[in-house]
Amino acid sequence: MTRLRVPHPRRAAFVLTVLLAAGATGCGIGTTGPVQAGAPASGVQRPGDGASTVRLYFAGPYGTSPVTRSTDGPLAHQQALDLL
């Protein structure tokens, strides 16, 4: 017959204390203020501005690839699909 191993109460209390202390410390990332990141993004086309180009995104094994196509003006949904 096998005996069940009962943990020593002090050892169990120590392990519980260590686990609670580790959980109470958080992730270890300190608080910081705002970080300067540079200028805002530029070159982004606003939708509906009548631009003569359309940006299409193709999905591939290495992520998405943007491609620019020329147009005569704003496109309907089917016209955008036809450019693919």
Buried (B, 14 or more C-beta within 10 A) or exposed (E): EEEEEEEEEEEEEEEEEEEEEEEEEEEEEEEEEEEEEEEEEEEEEEEEEEEEEBEEEEEEEEEEEEEEEEBEEBBEEEEBEEEE
